[in-house]
Amino acid sequence: MQPSEVRVARLFDPAGPADGVRVLVERLWPRGTARTAVVLDGWYRALAPSDELRTWYGHDPDRFAEFAERYRAELKEPDRAAALERLRELAGGGRVTLLTASGSPTISQAAVLAGVLSGEE
């Protein structure tokens, strides 16, 4: 089952009724952010890119296309594929908002994951 709508937002954006299920897709909790200050339905660390891939990418816009390709390949690994299925079940065919701490959400792992979840990639 795929969510009907997948959105990407920054973790620091205020939660709203249009968000649906809100999940953080970062491996590490963002520094300087109190866990009690964030509205979440889940934290899917297993869906974050590997440390090696994340370090190589470094949010360099010129590397985004290759990052996205490598990340989609990582999402097929058993642990990540299982986490992806759990996220689909949590969303239950409704709206899901993927949260990232990235300053550029459109070139983040959350953007790639949104495409995968919505069946676009």
Biopython code that builds the backbone (N, CA, C, O; Angstrom):
import numpy as np
from Bio.PDB.StructureBuilder import StructureBuilder

atoms = [
    (1, "MET", "N", (0.836, -1.176, 0.000)),
    (1, "MET", "CA", (0.000, 0.000, 0.000)),
    (1, "MET", "C", (0.884, 1.244, 0.000)),
    (1, "MET", "O", (1.813, 1.351, 0.801)),
    (2, "GLN", "N", (0.599, 2.168, -0.885)),
    (2, "GLN", "CA", (1.363, 3.410, -0.962)),
    (2, "GLN", "C", (0.542, 4.538, -0.356)),
    (2, "GLN", "O", (-0.681, 4.554, -0.490)),
    (3, "PRO", "N", (1.212, 5.495, 0.318)),
    (3, "PRO", "CA", (0.489, 6.661, 0.820)),
    (3, "PRO", "C", (-0.153, 7.413, -0.339)),
    (3, "PRO", "O", (0.354, 7.385, -1.461)),
    (4, "SER", "N", (-1.264, 8.081, -0.070)),
    (4, "SER", "CA", (-1.921, 8.825, -1.133)),
    (4, "SER", "C", (-1.171, 10.106, -1.472)),
    (4, "SER", "O", (-1.235, 10.593, -2.600)),
    (5, "GLU", "N", (-0.462, 10.646, -0.490)),
    (5, "GLU", "CA", (0.329, 11.851, -0.738)),
    (5, "GLU", "C", (1.553, 11.816, 0.161)),
    (5, "GLU", "O", (1.449, 11.533, 1.354)),
    (6, "VAL", "N", (2.697, 12.102, -0.410)),
    (6, "VAL", "CA", (3.936, 12.143, 0.355)),
    (6, "VAL", "C", (4.499, 13.552, 0.256)),
    (6, "VAL", "O", (4.694, 14.082, -0.838)),
    (7, "ARG", "N", (4.754, 14.142, 1.398)),
    (7, "ARG", "CA", (5.309, 15.491, 1.447)),
    (7, "ARG", "C", (6.668, 15.444, 2.119)),
    (7, "ARG", "O", (6.974, 14.505, 2.854)),
    (8, "VAL", "N", (7.482, 16.455, 1.868)),
    (8, "VAL", "CA", (8.780, 16.616, 2.517)),
    (8, "VAL", "C", (8.762, 17.966, 3.213)),
    (8, "VAL", "O", (8.332, 18.967, 2.641)),
    (9, "ALA", "N", (9.236, 17.982, 4.462)),
    (9, "ALA", "CA", (9.304, 19.231, 5.217)),
    (9, "ALA", "C", (10.543, 19.203, 6.101)),
    (9, "ALA", "O", (11.127, 18.150, 6.359)),
    (10, "ARG", "N", (10.917, 20.367, 6.546)),
    (10, "ARG", "CA", (12.017, 20.452, 7.505)),
    (10, "ARG", "C", (11.484, 20.097, 8.887)),
    (10, "ARG", "O", (10.341, 20.406, 9.223)),
    (11, "LEU", "N", (12.307, 19.458, 9.666)),
    (11, "LEU", "CA", (11.935, 19.054, 11.015)),
    (11, "LEU", "C", (11.474, 20.255, 11.836)),
    (11, "LEU", "O", (10.622, 20.126, 12.715)),
    (12, "PHE", "N", (12.038, 21.412, 11.545)),
    (12, "PHE", "CA", (11.772, 22.605, 12.325)),
    (12, "PHE", "C", (10.506, 23.338, 11.881)),
    (12, "PHE", "O", (10.093, 24.298, 12.532)),
    (13, "ASP", "N", (9.882, 22.901, 10.779)),
    (13, "ASP", "CA", (8.622, 23.507, 10.340)),
    (13, "ASP", "C", (7.522, 23.122, 11.331)),
    (13, "ASP", "O", (7.504, 21.996, 11.829)),
    (14, "PRO", "N", (6.614, 24.045, 11.616)),
    (14, "PRO", "CA", (5.542, 23.709, 12.553)),
    (14, "PRO", "C", (4.632, 22.613, 11.983)),
    (14, "PRO", "O", (4.371, 22.558, 10.782)),
    (15, "ALA", "N", (4.163, 21.755, 12.876)),
    (15, "ALA", "CA", (3.235, 20.691, 12.477)),
    (15, "ALA", "C", (1.874, 21.307, 12.173)),
    (15, "ALA", "O", (1.467, 22.297, 12.781)),
    (16, "GLY", "N", (1.179, 20.692, 11.213)),
    (16, "GLY", "CA", (-0.148, 21.169, 10.861)),
    (16, "GLY", "C", (-1.075, 20.014, 10.570)),
    (16, "GLY", "O", (-0.619, 18.886, 10.382)),
    (17, "PRO", "N", (-2.367, 20.271, 10.530)),
    (17, "PRO", "CA", (-3.332, 19.192, 10.303)),
    (17, "PRO", "C", (-3.201, 18.541, 8.930)),
    (17, "PRO", "O", (-3.656, 17.414, 8.737)),
    (18, "ALA", "N", (-2.587, 19.232, 7.978)),
    (18, "ALA", "CA", (-2.434, 18.673, 6.633)),
    (18, "ALA", "C", (-1.244, 17.721, 6.527)),
    (18, "ALA", "O", (-1.043, 17.104, 5.481)),
    (19, "ASP", "N", (-0.455, 17.592, 7.591)),
    (19, "ASP", "CA", (0.752, 16.770, 7.543)),
    (19, "ASP", "C", (0.475, 15.274, 7.498)),
    (19, "ASP", "O", (1.267, 14.526, 6.924)),
    (20, "GLY", "N", (-0.598, 14.829, 8.070)),
    (20, "GLY", "CA", (-0.823, 13.389, 8.181)),
    (20, "GLY", "C", (0.192, 12.796, 9.140)),
    (20, "GLY", "O", (0.477, 13.385, 10.182)),
    (21, "VAL", "N", (0.735, 11.648, 8.804)),
    (21, "VAL", "CA", (1.745, 10.984, 9.616)),
    (21, "VAL", "C", (3.078, 11.700, 9.413)),
    (21, "VAL", "O", (3.520, 11.880, 8.279)),
    (22, "ARG", "N", (3.712, 12.106, 10.498)),
    (22, "ARG", "CA", (4.994, 12.830, 10.440)),
    (22, "ARG", "C", (6.109, 11.918, 10.921)),
    (22, "ARG", "O", (6.082, 11.433, 12.053)),
    (23, "VAL", "N", (7.098, 11.685, 10.048)),
    (23, "VAL", "CA", (8.212, 10.812, 10.422)),
    (23, "VAL", "C", (9.546, 11.464, 10.070)),
    (23, "VAL", "O", (9.714, 12.073, 9.014)),
    (24, "LEU", "N", (10.474, 11.311, 10.990)),
    (24, "LEU", "CA", (11.836, 11.793, 10.782)),
    (24, "LEU", "C", (12.620, 10.697, 10.073)),
    (24, "LEU", "O", (12.554, 9.534, 10.473)),
    (25, "VAL", "N", (13.359, 11.048, 9.031)),
    (25, "VAL", "CA", (14.122, 10.062, 8.250)),
    (25, "VAL", "C", (15.618, 10.388, 8.265)),
    (25, "VAL", "O", (16.297, 10.300, 7.242)),
    (26, "GLU", "N", (16.108, 10.759, 9.426)),
    (26, "GLU", "CA", (17.528, 11.054, 9.649)),
    (26, "GLU", "C", (18.116, 9.949, 10.510)),
    (26, "GLU", "O", (17.421, 9.386, 11.356)),
    (27, "ARG", "N", (19.381, 9.635, 10.304)),
    (27, "ARG", "CA", (20.047, 8.625, 11.139)),
    (27, "ARG", "C", (20.304, 9.160, 12.548)),
    (27, "ARG", "O", (20.134, 8.439, 13.531)),
    (28, "LEU", "N", (20.714, 10.422, 12.641)),
    (28, "LEU", "CA", (21.039, 11.035, 13.923)),
    (28, "LEU", "C", (20.016, 12.112, 14.270)),
    (28, "LEU", "O", (19.494, 12.797, 13.390)),
    (29, "TRP", "N", (19.741, 12.251, 15.557)),
    (29, "TRP", "CA", (18.859, 13.321, 15.995)),
    (29, "TRP", "C", (19.583, 14.654, 15.778)),
    (29, "TRP", "O", (20.742, 14.791, 16.169)),
    (30, "PRO", "N", (18.921, 15.632, 15.165)),
    (30, "PRO", "CA", (19.569, 16.922, 14.878)),
    (30, "PRO", "C", (20.047, 17.626, 16.146)),
    (30, "PRO", "O", (19.294, 17.784, 17.107)),
    (31, "ARG", "N", (21.306, 18.042, 16.130)),
    (31, "ARG", "CA", (21.885, 18.751, 17.276)),
    (31, "ARG", "C", (21.115, 20.018, 17.583)),
    (31, "ARG", "O", (20.646, 20.719, 16.687)),
    (32, "GLY", "N", (20.996, 20.290, 18.860)),
    (32, "GLY", "CA", (20.359, 21.527, 19.293)),
    (32, "GLY", "C", (18.846, 21.500, 19.240)),
    (32, "GLY", "O", (18.205, 22.524, 19.476)),
    (33, "THR", "N", (18.260, 20.353, 18.936)),
    (33, "THR", "CA", (16.804, 20.248, 18.847)),
    (33, "THR", "C", (16.296, 19.367, 19.984)),
    (33, "THR", "O", (16.662, 18.197, 20.087)),
    (34, "ALA", "N", (15.459, 19.935, 20.826)),
    (34, "ALA", "CA", (14.873, 19.161, 21.922)),
    (34, "ALA", "C", (13.835, 18.194, 21.359)),
    (34, "ALA", "O", (12.990, 18.585, 20.554)),
    (35, "ARG", "N", (13.898, 16.962, 21.775)),
    (35, "ARG", "CA", (12.945, 15.956, 21.280)),
    (35, "ARG", "C", (11.506, 16.309, 21.657)),
    (35, "ARG", "O", (10.570, 15.931, 20.953)),
    (36, "THR", "N", (11.335, 17.010, 22.732)),
    (36, "THR", "CA", (9.983, 17.382, 23.160)),
    (36, "THR", "C", (9.425, 18.547, 22.343)),
    (36, "THR", "O", (8.234, 18.847, 22.429)),
    (37, "ALA", "N", (10.272, 19.203, 21.557)),
    (37, "ALA", "CA", (9.838, 20.365, 20.775)),
    (37, "ALA", "C", (9.346, 19.973, 19.383)),
    (37, "ALA", "O", (8.948, 20.837, 18.603)),
    (38, "VAL", "N", (9.371, 18.677, 19.067)),
    (38, "VAL", "CA", (9.040, 18.223, 17.726)),
    (38, "VAL", "C", (7.860, 17.254, 17.777)),
    (38, "VAL", "O", (7.820, 16.355, 18.617)),
    (39, "VAL", "N", (6.904, 17.445, 16.875)),
    (39, "VAL", "CA", (5.756, 16.545, 16.783)),
    (39, "VAL", "C", (6.088, 15.469, 15.761)),
    (39, "VAL", "O", (6.275, 15.758, 14.580)),
    (40, "LEU", "N", (6.162, 14.205, 16.232)),
    (40, "LEU", "CA", (6.529, 13.068, 15.380)),
    (40, "LEU", "C", (5.603, 11.894, 15.625)),
    (40, "LEU", "O", (5.103, 11.699, 16.733)),
    (41, "ASP", "N", (5.384, 11.119, 14.582)),
    (41, "ASP", "CA", (4.698, 9.831, 14.723)),
    (41, "ASP", "C", (5.687, 8.690, 14.646)),
    (41, "ASP", "O", (5.342, 7.543, 14.931)),
    (42, "GLY", "N", (6.912, 8.993, 14.264)),
    (42, "GLY", "CA", (7.928, 7.962, 14.187)),
    (42, "GLY", "C", (9.258, 8.537, 13.770)),
    (42, "GLY", "O", (9.346, 9.626, 13.203)),
    (43, "TRP", "N", (10.300, 7.766, 14.071)),
    (43, "TRP", "CA", (11.660, 8.123, 13.669)),
    (43, "TRP", "C", (12.226, 6.890, 12.992)),
    (43, "TRP", "O", (12.482, 5.881, 13.648)),
    (44, "TYR", "N", (12.424, 6.963, 11.688)),
    (44, "TYR", "CA", (12.861, 5.832, 10.881)),
    (44, "TYR", "C", (14.340, 5.973, 10.529)),
    (44, "TYR", "O", (14.696, 6.309, 9.399)),
    (45, "ARG", "N", (15.190, 5.710, 11.519)),
    (45, "ARG", "CA", (16.642, 5.794, 11.319)),
    (45, "ARG", "C", (17.117, 4.835, 10.243)),
    (45, "ARG", "O", (18.042, 5.140, 9.490)),
    (46, "ALA", "N", (16.475, 3.668, 10.173)),
    (46, "ALA", "CA", (16.904, 2.647, 9.212)),
    (46, "ALA", "C", (16.725, 3.110, 7.765)),
    (46, "ALA", "O", (17.324, 2.539, 6.855)),
    (47, "LEU", "N", (15.909, 4.135, 7.549)),
    (47, "LEU", "CA", (15.688, 4.639, 6.187)),
    (47, "LEU", "C", (16.702, 5.698, 5.780)),
    (47, "LEU", "O", (16.708, 6.140, 4.631)),
    (48, "ALA", "N", (17.544, 6.102, 6.692)),
    (48, "ALA", "CA", (18.564, 7.100, 6.360)),
    (48, "ALA", "C", (19.643, 6.461, 5.493)),
    (48, "ALA", "O", (19.887, 5.258, 5.595)),
    (49, "PRO", "N", (20.283, 7.244, 4.650)),
    (49, "PRO", "CA", (21.393, 6.707, 3.854)),
    (49, "PRO", "C", (22.540, 6.273, 4.765)),
    (49, "PRO", "O", (22.655, 6.739, 5.899)),
    (50, "SER", "N", (23.368, 5.396, 4.268)),
    (50, "SER", "CA", (24.537, 4.952, 5.030)),
    (50, "SER", "C", (25.429, 6.149, 5.335)),
    (50, "SER", "O", (25.405, 7.162, 4.635)),
    (51, "ASP", "N", (26.215, 6.006, 6.396)),
    (51, "ASP", "CA", (27.148, 7.079, 6.748)),
    (51, "ASP", "C", (28.103, 7.376, 5.598)),
    (51, "ASP", "O", (28.420, 8.534, 5.326)),
    (52, "GLU", "N", (28.561, 6.314, 4.923)),
    (52, "GLU", "CA", (29.486, 6.493, 3.808)),
    (52, "GLU", "C", (28.848, 7.315, 2.682)),
    (52, "GLU", "O", (29.476, 8.221, 2.134)),
    (53, "LEU", "N", (27.605, 6.992, 2.347)),
    (53, "LEU", "CA", (26.926, 7.710, 1.271)),
    (53, "LEU", "C", (26.643, 9.148, 1.688)),
    (53, "LEU", "O", (26.847, 10.079, 0.908)),
    (54, "ARG", "N", (26.182, 9.322, 2.898)),
    (54, "ARG", "CA", (25.866, 10.664, 3.395)),
    (54, "ARG", "C", (27.118, 11.545, 3.408)),
    (54, "ARG", "O", (27.063, 12.712, 3.018)),
    (55, "THR", "N", (28.231, 10.993, 3.851)),
    (55, "THR", "CA", (29.491, 11.742, 3.885)),
    (55, "THR", "C", (29.967, 12.077, 2.480)),
    (55, "THR", "O", (30.393, 13.202, 2.220)),
    (56, "TRP", "N", (29.897, 11.115, 1.576)),
    (56, "TRP", "CA", (30.309, 11.357, 0.189)),
    (56, "TRP", "C", (29.463, 12.466, -0.435)),
    (56, "TRP", "O", (29.991, 13.349, -1.112)),
    (57, "TYR", "N", (28.167, 12.419, -0.210)),
    (57, "TYR", "CA", (27.249, 13.382, -0.820)),
    (57, "TYR", "C", (27.482, 14.801, -0.288)),
    (57, "TYR", "O", (27.661, 15.735, -1.069)),
    (58, "GLY", "N", (27.479, 14.959, 1.023)),
    (58, "GLY", "CA", (27.723, 16.270, 1.617)),
    (58, "GLY", "C", (26.761, 17.353, 1.173)),
    (58, "GLY", "O", (27.097, 18.534, 1.258)),
    (59, "HIS", "N", (25.583, 16.996, 0.706)),
    (59, "HIS", "CA", (24.559, 17.932, 0.206)),
    (59, "HIS", "C", (25.068, 18.817, -0.931)),
    (59, "HIS", "O", (24.662, 19.970, -1.072)),
    (60, "ASP", "N", (25.965, 18.250, -1.735)),
    (60, "ASP", "CA", (26.491, 18.951, -2.901)),
    (60, "ASP", "C", (25.467, 18.794, -4.038)),
    (60, "ASP", "O", (25.263, 17.679, -4.517)),
    (61, "PRO", "N", (24.826, 19.874, -4.475)),
    (61, "PRO", "CA", (23.800, 19.778, -5.514)),
    (61, "PRO", "C", (24.286, 19.074, -6.783)),
    (61, "PRO", "O", (23.496, 18.427, -7.470)),
    (62, "ASP", "N", (25.559, 19.193, -7.095)),
    (62, "ASP", "CA", (26.097, 18.544, -8.289)),
    (62, "ASP", "C", (26.141, 17.019, -8.157)),
    (62, "ASP", "O", (26.230, 16.309, -9.158)),
    (63, "ARG", "N", (26.080, 16.531, -6.945)),
    (63, "ARG", "CA", (26.131, 15.090, -6.707)),
    (63, "ARG", "C", (24.751, 14.479, -6.445)),
    (63, "ARG", "O", (24.636, 13.270, -6.244)),
    (64, "PHE", "N", (23.707, 15.310, -6.448)),
    (64, "PHE", "CA", (22.388, 14.820, -6.041)),
    (64, "PHE", "C", (21.891, 13.663, -6.904)),
    (64, "PHE", "O", (21.391, 12.678, -6.361)),
    (65, "ALA", "N", (22.010, 13.747, -8.208)),
    (65, "ALA", "CA", (21.499, 12.680, -9.083)),
    (65, "ALA", "C", (22.164, 11.339, -8.761)),
    (65, "ALA", "O", (21.493, 10.311, -8.673)),
    (66, "GLU", "N", (23.466, 11.361, -8.589)),
    (66, "GLU", "CA", (24.165, 10.111, -8.258)),
    (66, "GLU", "C", (23.830, 9.660, -6.840)),
    (66, "GLU", "O", (23.682, 8.465, -6.583)),
    (67, "PHE", "N", (23.710, 10.618, -5.921)),
    (67, "PHE", "CA", (23.306, 10.290, -4.555)),
    (67, "PHE", "C", (21.954, 9.583, -4.573)),
    (67, "PHE", "O", (21.774, 8.551, -3.927)),
    (68, "ALA", "N", (21.003, 10.149, -5.322)),
    (68, "ALA", "CA", (19.653, 9.567, -5.381)),
    (68, "ALA", "C", (19.700, 8.144, -5.912)),
    (68, "ALA", "O", (19.017, 7.265, -5.386)),
    (69, "GLU", "N", (20.487, 7.909, -6.934)),
    (69, "GLU", "CA", (20.613, 6.569, -7.504)),
    (69, "GLU", "C", (21.198, 5.591, -6.486)),
    (69, "GLU", "O", (20.685, 4.485, -6.316)),
    (70, "ARG", "N", (22.260, 5.998, -5.818)),
    (70, "ARG", "CA", (22.892, 5.134, -4.814)),
    (70, "ARG", "C", (21.969, 4.892, -3.627)),
    (70, "ARG", "O", (21.908, 3.782, -3.097)),
    (71, "TYR", "N", (21.258, 5.923, -3.214)),
    (71, "TYR", "CA", (20.346, 5.799, -2.074)),
    (71, "TYR", "C", (19.190, 4.856, -2.400)),
    (71, "TYR", "O", (18.814, 4.028, -1.570)),
    (72, "ARG", "N", (18.630, 4.972, -3.592)),
    (72, "ARG", "CA", (17.555, 4.042, -3.998)),
    (72, "ARG", "C", (18.057, 2.600, -3.966)),
    (72, "ARG", "O", (17.309, 1.693, -3.603)),
    (73, "ALA", "N", (19.308, 2.385, -4.341)),
    (73, "ALA", "CA", (19.887, 1.039, -4.270)),
    (73, "ALA", "C", (19.989, 0.586, -2.813)),
    (73, "ALA", "O", (19.701, -0.570, -2.502)),
    (74, "GLU", "N", (20.396, 1.487, -1.924)),
    (74, "GLU", "CA", (20.474, 1.136, -0.503)),
    (74, "GLU", "C", (19.105, 0.787, 0.071)),
    (74, "GLU", "O", (18.996, -0.074, 0.944)),
    (75, "LEU", "N", (18.079, 1.443, -0.409)),
    (75, "LEU", "CA", (16.728, 1.181, 0.101)),
    (75, "LEU", "C", (16.240, -0.230, -0.220)),
    (75, "LEU", "O", (15.238, -0.676, 0.339)),
    (76, "LYS", "N", (16.927, -0.933, -1.104)),
    (76, "LYS", "CA", (16.556, -2.313, -1.444)),
    (76, "LYS", "C", (17.212, -3.325, -0.504)),
    (76, "LYS", "O", (16.872, -4.507, -0.533)),
    (77, "GLU", "N", (18.155, -2.864, 0.332)),
    (77, "GLU", "CA", (18.794, -3.749, 1.303)),
    (77, "GLU", "C", (17.736, -4.214, 2.306)),
    (77, "GLU", "O", (16.816, -3.456, 2.614)),
    (78, "PRO", "N", (17.844, -5.435, 2.820)),
    (78, "PRO", "CA", (16.782, -6.016, 3.656)),
    (78, "PRO", "C", (16.295, -5.151, 4.818)),
    (78, "PRO", "O", (15.086, -4.990, 4.988)),
    (79, "ASP", "N", (17.198, -4.592, 5.620)),
    (79, "ASP", "CA", (16.772, -3.791, 6.770)),
    (79, "ASP", "C", (16.021, -2.534, 6.338)),
    (79, "ASP", "O", (15.001, -2.169, 6.923)),
    (80, "ARG", "N", (16.543, -1.886, 5.311)),
    (80, "ARG", "CA", (15.885, -0.661, 4.830)),
    (80, "ARG", "C", (14.563, -0.983, 4.140)),
    (80, "ARG", "O", (13.586, -0.252, 4.302)),
    (81, "ALA", "N", (14.526, -2.059, 3.379)),
    (81, "ALA", "CA", (13.279, -2.456, 2.706)),
    (81, "ALA", "C", (12.198, -2.775, 3.737)),
    (81, "ALA", "O", (11.032, -2.436, 3.537)),
    (82, "ALA", "N", (12.580, -3.422, 4.835)),
    (82, "ALA", "CA", (11.616, -3.733, 5.895)),
    (82, "ALA", "C", (11.111, -2.455, 6.557)),
    (82, "ALA", "O", (9.919, -2.335, 6.842)),
    (83, "ALA", "N", (12.010, -1.498, 6.805)),
    (83, "ALA", "CA", (11.609, -0.218, 7.402)),
    (83, "ALA", "C", (10.689, 0.546, 6.454)),
    (83, "ALA", "O", (9.733, 1.184, 6.894)),
    (84, "LEU", "N", (10.972, 0.482, 5.171)),
    (84, "LEU", "CA", (10.129, 1.142, 4.173)),
    (84, "LEU", "C", (8.719, 0.546, 4.187)),
    (84, "LEU", "O", (7.735, 1.278, 4.088)),
    (85, "GLU", "N", (8.625, -0.751, 4.307)),
    (85, "GLU", "CA", (7.316, -1.408, 4.372)),
    (85, "GLU", "C", (6.568, -1.013, 5.649)),
    (85, "GLU", "O", (5.358, -0.792, 5.612)),
    (86, "ARG", "N", (7.276, -0.924, 6.768)),
    (86, "ARG", "CA", (6.638, -0.490, 8.025)),
    (86, "ARG", "C", (6.116, 0.941, 7.893)),
    (86, "ARG", "O", (5.046, 1.261, 8.411)),
    (87, "LEU", "N", (6.868, 1.801, 7.203)),
    (87, "LEU", "CA", (6.419, 3.177, 6.998)),
    (87, "LEU", "C", (5.162, 3.207, 6.128)),
    (87, "LEU", "O", (4.233, 3.966, 6.403)),
    (88, "ARG", "N", (5.135, 2.397, 5.097)),
    (88, "ARG", "CA", (3.932, 2.325, 4.249)),
    (88, "ARG", "C", (2.723, 1.892, 5.077)),
    (88, "ARG", "O", (1.630, 2.435, 4.917)),
    (89, "GLU", "N", (2.922, 0.915, 5.958)),
    (89, "GLU", "CA", (1.827, 0.444, 6.816)),
    (89, "GLU", "C", (1.372, 1.537, 7.769)),
    (89, "GLU", "O", (0.172, 1.715, 7.978)),
    (90, "LEU", "N", (2.328, 2.281, 8.356)),
    (90, "LEU", "CA", (1.994, 3.374, 9.259)),
    (90, "LEU", "C", (1.163, 4.433, 8.541)),
    (90, "LEU", "O", (0.189, 4.949, 9.089)),
    (91, "ALA", "N", (1.552, 4.746, 7.328)),
    (91, "ALA", "CA", (0.828, 5.765, 6.548)),
    (91, "ALA", "C", (-0.570, 5.286, 6.197)),
    (91, "ALA", "O", (-1.494, 6.091, 6.085)),
    (92, "GLY", "N", (-0.730, 3.983, 6.024)),
    (92, "GLY", "CA", (-2.049, 3.415, 5.773)),
    (92, "GLY", "C", (-2.776, 3.980, 4.573)),
    (92, "GLY", "O", (-4.003, 4.076, 4.590)),
    (93, "GLY", "N", (-2.061, 4.351, 3.542)),
    (93, "GLY", "CA", (-2.704, 4.894, 2.346)),
    (93, "GLY", "C", (-3.070, 6.362, 2.465)),
    (93, "GLY", "O", (-3.628, 6.939, 1.533)),
    (94, "GLY", "N", (-2.764, 6.970, 3.599)),
    (94, "GLY", "CA", (-3.052, 8.389, 3.800)),
    (94, "GLY", "C", (-1.838, 9.252, 3.520)),
    (94, "GLY", "O", (-0.888, 8.817, 2.869)),
    (95, "ARG", "N", (-1.878, 10.454, 4.006)),
    (95, "ARG", "CA", (-0.794, 11.406, 3.790)),
    (95, "ARG", "C", (0.343, 11.130, 4.775)),
    (95, "ARG", "O", (0.110, 10.788, 5.935)),
    (96, "VAL", "N", (1.568, 11.285, 4.292)),
    (96, "VAL", "CA", (2.749, 11.158, 5.142)),
    (96, "VAL", "C", (3.684, 12.320, 4.839)),
    (96, "VAL", "O", (3.883, 12.694, 3.683)),
    (97, "THR", "N", (4.257, 12.886, 5.906)),
    (97, "THR", "CA", (5.230, 13.958, 5.762)),
    (97, "THR", "C", (6.568, 13.440, 6.259)),
    (97, "THR", "O", (6.706, 13.053, 7.420)),
    (98, "LEU", "N", (7.553, 13.436, 5.366)),
    (98, "LEU", "CA", (8.905, 13.004, 5.698)),
    (98, "LEU", "C", (9.681, 14.214, 6.170)),
    (98, "LEU", "O", (9.764, 15.219, 5.465)),
    (99, "LEU", "N", (10.246, 14.121, 7.349)),
    (99, "LEU", "CA", (10.945, 15.246, 7.953)),
    (99, "LEU", "C", (12.448, 15.073, 7.857)),
    (99, "LEU", "O", (12.980, 13.985, 8.076)),
    (100, "THR", "N", (13.120, 16.157, 7.529)),
    (100, "THR", "CA", (14.576, 16.173, 7.426)),
    (100, "THR", "C", (15.114, 17.411, 8.127)),
    (100, "THR", "O", (14.427, 18.427, 8.229)),
    (101, "ALA", "N", (16.339, 17.317, 8.604)),
    (101, "ALA", "CA", (17.000, 18.474, 9.204)),
    (101, "ALA", "C", (17.768, 19.264, 8.150)),
    (101, "ALA", "O", (18.336, 20.314, 8.454)),
    (102, "SER", "N", (17.790, 18.777, 6.939)),
    (102, "SER", "CA", (18.534, 19.416, 5.856)),
    (102, "SER", "C", (18.041, 20.841, 5.605)),
    (102, "SER", "O", (16.844, 21.123, 5.661)),
    (103, "GLY", "N", (18.979, 21.711, 5.331)),
    (103, "GLY", "CA", (18.628, 23.072, 4.953)),
    (103, "GLY", "C", (18.071, 23.159, 3.541)),
    (103, "GLY", "O", (17.473, 24.166, 3.163)),
    (104, "SER", "N", (18.270, 22.096, 2.759)),
    (104, "SER", "CA", (17.775, 22.035, 1.386)),
    (104, "SER", "C", (16.961, 20.746, 1.203)),
    (104, "SER", "O", (17.464, 19.777, 0.635)),
    (105, "PRO", "N", (15.720, 20.727, 1.674)),
    (105, "PRO", "CA", (14.932, 19.491, 1.627)),
    (105, "PRO", "C", (14.717, 18.937, 0.220)),
    (105, "PRO", "O", (14.501, 17.735, 0.066)),
    (106, "THR", "N", (14.769, 19.778, -0.801)),
    (106, "THR", "CA", (14.528, 19.289, -2.161)),
    (106, "THR", "C", (15.673, 18.452, -2.698)),
    (106, "THR", "O", (15.512, 17.745, -3.693)),
    (107, "ILE", "N", (16.847, 18.527, -2.040)),
    (107, "ILE", "CA", (17.973, 17.688, -2.460)),
    (107, "ILE", "C", (18.445, 16.827, -1.286)),
    (107, "ILE", "O", (19.639, 16.582, -1.116)),
    (108, "SER", "N", (17.486, 16.381, -0.490)),
    (108, "SER", "CA", (17.795, 15.561, 0.675)),
    (108, "SER", "C", (17.354, 14.121, 0.441)),
    (108, "SER", "O", (16.695, 13.812, -0.553)),
    (109, "GLN", "N", (17.726, 13.247, 1.372)),
    (109, "GLN", "CA", (17.271, 11.871, 1.291)),
    (109, "GLN", "C", (15.754, 11.800, 1.399)),
    (109, "GLN", "O", (15.138, 10.892, 0.841)),
    (110, "ALA", "N", (15.146, 12.740, 2.106)),
    (110, "ALA", "CA", (13.696, 12.752, 2.236)),
    (110, "ALA", "C", (13.024, 12.941, 0.872)),
    (110, "ALA", "O", (11.987, 12.334, 0.605)),
    (111, "ALA", "N", (13.604, 13.774, 0.016)),
    (111, "ALA", "CA", (13.047, 13.985, -1.318)),
    (111, "ALA", "C", (13.123, 12.715, -2.158)),
    (111, "ALA", "O", (12.180, 12.380, -2.876)),
    (112, "VAL", "N", (14.253, 12.009, -2.066)),
    (112, "VAL", "CA", (14.392, 10.745, -2.798)),
    (112, "VAL", "C", (13.407, 9.725, -2.254)),
    (112, "VAL", "O", (12.737, 9.031, -3.018)),
    (113, "LEU", "N", (13.320, 9.634, -0.950)),
    (113, "LEU", "CA", (12.405, 8.691, -0.304)),
    (113, "LEU", "C", (10.950, 8.995, -0.661)),
    (113, "LEU", "O", (10.149, 8.075, -0.830)),
    (114, "ALA", "N", (10.610, 10.258, -0.775)),
    (114, "ALA", "CA", (9.239, 10.642, -1.161)),
    (114, "ALA", "C", (8.908, 10.092, -2.545)),
    (114, "ALA", "O", (7.807, 9.591, -2.773)),
    (115, "GLY", "N", (9.857, 10.185, -3.459)),
    (115, "GLY", "CA", (9.638, 9.642, -4.800)),
    (115, "GLY", "C", (9.451, 8.134, -4.783)),
    (115, "GLY", "O", (8.613, 7.593, -5.504)),
    (116, "VAL", "N", (10.232, 7.465, -3.957)),
    (116, "VAL", "CA", (10.116, 6.009, -3.834)),
    (116, "VAL", "C", (8.753, 5.630, -3.244)),
    (116, "VAL", "O", (8.079, 4.736, -3.754)),
    (117, "LEU", "N", (8.356, 6.311, -2.176)),
    (117, "LEU", "CA", (7.088, 6.005, -1.519)),
    (117, "LEU", "C", (5.882, 6.272, -2.411)),
    (117, "LEU", "O", (4.896, 5.535, -2.375)),
    (118, "SER", "N", (5.966, 7.313, -3.196)),
    (118, "SER", "CA", (4.829, 7.668, -4.053)),
    (118, "SER", "C", (4.823, 6.884, -5.367)),
    (118, "SER", "O", (3.914, 7.036, -6.183)),
    (119, "GLY", "N", (5.846, 6.042, -5.565)),
    (119, "GLY", "CA", (5.888, 5.223, -6.769)),
    (119, "GLY", "C", (6.409, 5.937, -7.996)),
    (119, "GLY", "O", (6.318, 5.412, -9.106)),
    (120, "GLU", "N", (6.955, 7.127, -7.809)),
    (120, "GLU", "CA", (7.469, 7.907, -8.944)),
    (120, "GLU", "C", (8.835, 7.431, -9.397)),
    (120, "GLU", "O", (9.227, 7.675, -10.538)),
    (121, "GLU", "N", (9.572, 6.750, -8.516)),
    (121, "GLU", "CA", (10.933, 6.329, -8.856)),
    (121, "GLU", "C", (11.080, 4.851, -8.636)),
    (121, "GLU", "O", (12.154, 4.296, -8.865)),
]
sb = StructureBuilder()
sb.init_structure("model")
sb.init_model(0)
sb.init_chain("A")
sb.init_seg("    ")
for serial, (resi, resn, name, xyz) in enumerate(atoms, 1):
    if name == "N":
        sb.init_residue(resn, " ", resi, " ")
    sb.init_atom(name, np.array(xyz, "f"), 0.0, 1.0, " ", f" {name:<3s}", serial, name[0])
structure = sb.get_structure()
